[in-house]
Amino acid sequence: MARYPRRAGREVLEGHPRLPEWIVKEPVRLADLHAMKRGLRDSSLHTVCEEARCPNRTHCFTQGTATFLLMGGTCTRACGFCSIASGRPEPLDPGEPEQTAERVAELGLRFAVLTSVNRDDLPDGGAGHFAATVRAIRRRNPGTGVEVLTPDFCGDLEAVTTVVASGPAVFNHNTETVPSLYPEVRPAGRFERSLAVLRHAKATGRALFGEAFRTKSGLMLGLGESEAELLDVFAALAAAEVDILTLGQYLRPTRHQLPVQRYVPPEEFETLGRTAKALGFRTVYAGPLVRSSFNAHEVA
């Protein structure tokens, strides 16, 4: 298995694999996107769709879905795969929940995904802010579905309960990669802690909302993981009763993030998707351009 050399700062590997032909972006239909993109950019709100230049933003926008990045654009962690700035964040904007709900209404979204930077500087990790935003969207837009994609809240299960109790349709927390790669890919994370978050979210959501409540997690492939490691993670997530699994190709955001070790071909994604589905997941999305919020509106 490939490992990343380490020294002060991240080292950029030379000779990493070229972008293969199957990594192609969906054609942009400007007429369909113009109003949505203008609406997002005219606000002070952050979206992952635009800031991370997600390859699926055309698909999601035309489905009436967008992903909002809460609590500012500065993260208290520095994951190896992520291009979001790390440092000391600004204080929370108390108006953001209502502003987000208003923007969802103005854009006519069918489904809103709420994610955030890590806010380890806050006592609850930002759980109360997540919950306030979910409630604001549900009050202002009763027909709009909401998914939350949360950090691990440093393992604070009361924070998880706070978010789940606000009533999202889906609670998503990404495990991102296999445990052996956490030191390079997600150094402040812990795989078992993420599993505990997902287990608790499922148990709490089931108790409050019944079997309609869904949990979700996602993995990036191509960082140096082995197939055996992936299968172990699939089994652990299935045992935690995760309903929805997403598998996508890691694509390096800039030269400052970890390089791609391997581009996984589409047929391998298909095989892994079938293998995962056989373990009992309700829904599995697997493909090179699949991202965590892919087809979020299809809560299955």
C-alpha positions in Angstrom: 0.0 0.0 0.0 1.3 3.5 -0.9 2.2 5.8 2.0 2.8 9.5 1.9 6.2 10.9 2.8 6.0 13.5 5.6 8.1 16.5 6.6 7.3 20.0 7.7 4.3 20.8 5.6 2.9 18.4 3.0 5.2 17.1 0.4 4.0 17.0 -3.2 4.7 13.7 -4.9 6.1 13.8 -8.4 4.8 11.4 -11.1 1.4 10.8 -9.6 -1.1 9.3 -12.1 -2.6 11.2 -14.9 -6.3 12.0 -15.0 -8.0 9.2 -16.9 -10.5 9.6 -19.6 -13.4 8.4 -17.4 -13.1 11.4 -15.1 -15.2 13.8 -17.1 -17.5 16.5 -15.8 -21.2 16.6 -16.6 -21.9 19.1 -19.4 -22.9 22.5 -18.0 -26.4 23.8 -19.2 -26.0 27.5 -18.5 -29.7 28.3 -19.0 -30.6 25.9 -16.2 -27.8 27.0 -13.8 -27.9 30.8 -14.2 -30.5 31.6 -11.6 -29.3 29.1 -9.1 -25.6 30.2 -9.3 -26.5 33.9 -9.2 -28.7 33.3 -6.2 -25.9 31.5 -4.3 -23.3 34.1 -5.2 -25.5 37.1 -4.3 -25.7 36.0 -0.7 -23.0 35.9 2.0 -23.6 32.2 2.6 -21.0 29.6 1.7 -21.7 26.6 -0.4 -19.6 23.5 -1.0 -21.1 23.3 -4.5 -19.3 26.5 -5.6 -16.3 26.8 -3.3 -15.2 23.2 -3.8 -16.1 23.3 -7.5 -17.9 20.0 -7.1 -18.1 18.1 -10.4 -21.7 17.3 -9.7 -23.0 20.8 -9.2 -24.7 20.9 -12.6 -26.6 17.7 -11.8 -27.6 18.8 -8.3 -28.6 22.4 -9.2 -30.9 21.1 -11.9 -32.5 18.7 -9.3 -33.1 21.6 -7.0 -30.4 20.6 -4.5 -27.6 22.6 -3.0 -25.1 22.1 -0.1 -24.6 24.9 2.3 -21.4 25.3 4.3 -22.3 26.6 7.8 -20.2 28.4 10.4 -17.8 30.2 8.1 -15.0 29.2 5.8 -12.2 28.5 8.3 -11.8 25.0 9.8 -10.1 24.1 13.1 -8.6 21.0 11.5 -6.3 20.4 8.6 -7.3 17.2 6.8 -4.9 16.0 4.0 -7.6 15.9 1.3 -9.4 19.2 2.0 -8.6 22.6 0.5 -10.7 24.6 3.0 -8.5 27.1 5.0 -7.6 26.0 8.5 -7.0 28.4 11.4 -8.9 30.3 14.0 -12.6 30.8 12.9 -14.7 33.9 13.3 -17.5 33.8 15.8 -20.7 32.2 14.7 -23.2 34.4 12.8 -26.5 34.1 14.8 -28.4 35.2 11.7 -27.1 32.4 9.5 -29.8 29.8 10.2 -32.6 32.2 9.1 -30.6 33.5 6.2 -30.0 30.0 5.0 -33.7 29.2 5.3 -34.5 32.3 3.3 -32.0 31.4 0.6 -33.5 27.9 0.4 -36.9 29.5 -0.2 -35.7 32.1 -2.7 -33.9 29.3 -4.7 -36.9 27.0 -4.6 -34.8 24.1 -3.4 -36.4 20.7 -3.1 -33.6 19.5 -0.9 -31.0 21.3 1.1 -27.8 19.7 2.5 -26.1 21.4 5.4 -22.5 20.7 6.2 -19.8 22.7 8.0 -16.2 23.2 8.8 -15.0 21.6 12.0 -15.6 24.0 14.9 -13.6 22.3 17.7 -13.4 25.8 19.3 -17.1 25.6 20.2 -18.3 23.7 23.3 -20.8 21.8 21.3 -18.8 21.7 18.1 -21.6 23.7 16.4 -24.3 21.2 17.0 -26.7 23.9 18.2 -26.1 25.9 15.1 -26.8 22.9 12.9 -30.1 22.3 14.8 -31.2 25.9 14.6 -30.6 25.9 10.8 -32.6 22.7 10.3 -35.5 24.1 12.3 -35.4 27.4 10.4 -35.5 25.6 7.1 -38.3 23.4 8.1 -40.4 26.4 9.4 -39.8 28.5 6.3 -39.8 25.6 3.8 -42.0 22.8 5.1 -41.9 20.9 1.8 -38.1 20.9 1.5 -36.1 17.9 2.7 -32.9 18.5 4.8 -29.8 16.4 5.1 -27.0 17.2 7.6 -23.4 16.3 6.9 -21.7 16.8 10.2 -18.3 16.6 11.7 -17.6 14.1 14.5 -18.1 16.7 17.3 -15.0 15.2 19.0 -17.2 12.2 19.9 -19.8 14.3 21.9 -22.9 12.1 21.6 -25.1 14.8 23.2 -24.2 17.0 20.3 -25.2 14.3 17.9 -28.6 14.0 19.7 -29.1 17.8 19.4 -28.7 17.7 15.6 -30.8 14.5 15.2 -33.6 15.9 17.4 -34.0 19.0 15.1 -35.5 16.6 12.5 -33.3 16.2 9.4 -34.4 13.5 7.0 -30.8 12.2 6.8 -27.9 12.3 9.2 -24.6 12.0 7.3 -21.2 11.7 8.7 -18.3 10.6 6.4 -15.7 8.2 7.5 -13.7 9.4 4.4 -11.1 6.6 4.2 -9.9 3.4 5.8 -8.5 3.5 9.4 -4.8 2.9 8.4 -4.8 6.1 6.3 -6.3 8.4 9.0 -2.9 9.7 10.2 -2.3 11.2 6.7 -5.8 11.8 5.4 -7.8 12.7 8.6 -5.2 13.2 11.4 -7.6 14.7 13.9 -10.3 12.0 13.3 -10.7 8.5 14.7 -12.5 5.8 12.8 -14.1 4.2 15.9 -15.3 7.7 17.0 -17.0 8.2 13.7 -18.7 4.8 13.9 -20.0 5.7 17.4 -21.4 9.0 16.0 -23.3 7.0 13.3 -24.5 4.3 15.6 -25.8 7.0 18.1 -27.5 9.0 15.3 -29.3 5.9 14.0 -30.5 4.8 17.5 -31.6 8.4 18.4 -33.3 9.0 15.0 -35.1 5.7 15.1 -36.4 6.4 18.6 -37.6 9.9 17.7 -38.8 9.5 14.1 -39.1 5.8 13.4 -37.7 3.8 10.6 -38.1 6.6 8.1 -35.0 8.3 9.6 -31.8 7.6 7.5 -28.1 7.6 8.3 -25.4 7.9 5.7 -21.6 7.8 5.2 -19.1 8.2 2.4 -15.6 7.1 1.4 -13.1 8.5 -1.0 -11.1 5.9 -3.0 -7.7 6.2 -4.6 -5.8 7.3 -1.5 -3.8 4.1 -1.1 -6.5 1.8 0.6 -6.6 -1.9 -0.2 -9.7 -3.8 -1.2 -9.6 -5.8 2.0 -9.5 -2.6 4.1 -12.5 -1.3 2.2 -14.5 -4.4 2.8 -13.8 -4.2 6.5 -15.1 -0.6 6.5 -18.2 -1.6 4.6 -18.9 -4.3 7.1 -18.4 -1.9 10.1 -20.7 0.6 8.6 -23.3 -2.0 7.8 -23.1 -3.2 11.4 -23.6 0.4 12.6 -26.9 0.3 10.6 -25.9 3.0 8.1 -28.6 3.2 5.5 -26.8 5.0 2.6 -23.2 4.6 1.4 -21.4 6.8 -1.1 -18.2 5.7 -2.8 -16.3 8.2 -5.0 -12.9 8.9 -6.5 -10.6 11.2 -4.5 -9.6 14.1 -6.7 -6.9 16.4 -5.5 -8.3 19.9 -5.0 -4.9 21.7 -5.4 -1.2 20.8 -5.4 -1.1 21.4 -1.6 -3.4 18.4 -0.8 -2.5 14.7 -0.8 -1.9 13.3 -4.3 -4.0 10.7 -5.9 -2.4 7.3 -5.5 -4.7 5.5 -8.0 -7.7 6.3 -10.2 -10.3 3.5 -9.7 -12.0 2.5 -12.9 -15.8 2.6 -13.2 -16.1 -1.1 -13.4 -14.3 -1.5 -10.1 -16.7 1.0 -8.5 -19.6 -1.1 -9.8 -18.2 -4.2 -8.3 -17.6 -2.5 -4.9 -21.1 -1.1 -5.0 -22.6 -4.5 -5.5 -20.5 -5.9 -2.7 -21.5 -3.2 -0.4 -25.2 -3.5 -1.3 -25.1 -7.2 -0.5 -24.1 -6.3 3.1 -27.5 -4.7 3.7 -27.2 -1.0 2.9 -30.5 0.4 1.6 -28.8 2.5 -1.1 -25.3 2.6 -2.4 -24.0 5.2 -4.9 -20.6 4.2 -6.3 -18.8 5.9 -9.2 -15.8 8.1 -9.9 -17.7 11.4 -9.6 -20.0 10.4 -6.8 -19.8 12.8 -3.8 -21.3 12.7 -0.4 -24.4 14.7 -1.4 -24.9 12.9 -4.7 -28.6 12.5 -5.3 -29.3 13.7 -1.8 -32.9 14.3 -2.8 -33.5 10.6 -3.4 -33.9 9.6 0.3 -34.2 5.9 0.0 
